[in-house]
Amino acid sequence: MQTSTINLPTPLTDSSYSLEKALTRRRTRRDYNGMPLSLDAVSQLLWAGQGNCESGPCRNAPSAGGVYPAELLLVVNDVTGIDAGIYRYQFGSHSCMAHFHNCPVLPTTASIPRPATMASLTSGLNHLGLSVSSLDDTTEFFVDCLGWSESGRDPSYPRTAVSDGYVRLTLWQVNHDLDAVPFDRRKNVGLHHVALQVNSLDELNALSQKVQDYPGVTIEFLPEPVGDGPRVHMMFTEPGGIRLELIWAGK
């Protein structure tokens, strides 16, 4: 079995083949020659979909607010130099990290049954927002010490987003003019916010109504687009004082 991380070949960033020609000649074809896909081709496809561009932490695919909630998974059946399996693309290092190796039947989340007793109305952690005393120091710690990637930055707040490919944190600079103090777990309530993902806009709207009707909830705002969309979210404080976000990823 190969190692869990695969370093990809350096992608091409220049070509004599114009974008206009590529668009003109684009066709959908399903006649395959049976030959394995090359690692160079996989590298180019992943870079084009979610790779870093030249101007700092932004990626080739745009994202409203620079938060980049979408992650890229590679399902491999026949690629030269890669075992069959499912891999997560690491845009910061231009590499792939294995989730499942040598699986004869590739698993998907759709094939994993949910227990009959499961009644959860959310579907996992979207991101975790943390207020920090020094945005640059904390961001640099995650990137330089822990090897995370900076995936977004908004100087107007200011804030950054960092990720290890599995967990995404948004880091928010506190205002020291307001006498910000360090977090004390015995006397401070909660974090900046916790974002929980739901699977559809209909589920978000239905859960929004349920949240409104729950005793002790304070609504900050009801479902609305994140920036220009397509993501939609709402914010509220639950009875115990934790600020929560419900978010639909817009797909």
C-alpha positions, 0 to 999 in steps of 0.5 A: 500500500502506498503512503496516505499522502500523494504529492502531485506533479506541478500543474501547467499554468501556461499553454498555447491552447487558448481558452476560446479554442477549448470552449469551442471544441468542448464535447461530452464523450463517453467512449473510453479507450480503457487506458488508465488516466495519468497522474499529470492529468489528475494533477491538472484537473485538481489544480484547475478545480480548487488549486491555489492561484498566484495572488496569495491564498485565493484559489482558481475557483471563486468563493463569496467572501473567500471562505471556500466551503467546497472541498474536492474529492478524487474517486480513483478506479484506474490512475497510474501511480495511485491505488484505487480509493477515495482521496481528498485534494489538499490545495495548499500542498497540491497533494492528495490524502487517502480516505480509503485505499484499495477498496474494490467497491468504492464507498460513498456517504450515500451507501452508508445507512443511517441508524433507524433511531437517528433523528438529527436535523443537521449534517455535520460541522461546516466550520468553527469560528473563533475570536482571537487576540492577534489574527496574524499570530494565530493564523501564522501558528496554524500555517507555519507550525501545524501545516494548515493552509490559509484559505481566505482572508477578509481585511474589512473585519478582519478575519481569516480562514484556515483548514487542514483539509478536514476541519475549517476554522474562521479566525476573527480579530477582536477589537482591543478598543473594547477591552477584549479579555482572554477567554475564561472557560469558567466565566465566558459563554461560548465561542464566536459561533458554531456553524452547522450544515443542513442538506437543502434549502427546504430543510433550512427553512423548516428548521428555521421555523422550529428554532423560532418556536423553541423557548429561549432562542434569540434570532439574530437573522432568518435565512438569507444569502451569504454575500451574493449566494448561492449559500444561505444561512441564519444566525441565532443564540440558543437558550444557553447563550451559544451563538449558532449558524445554520447553513445550506451550502447552495448545491 
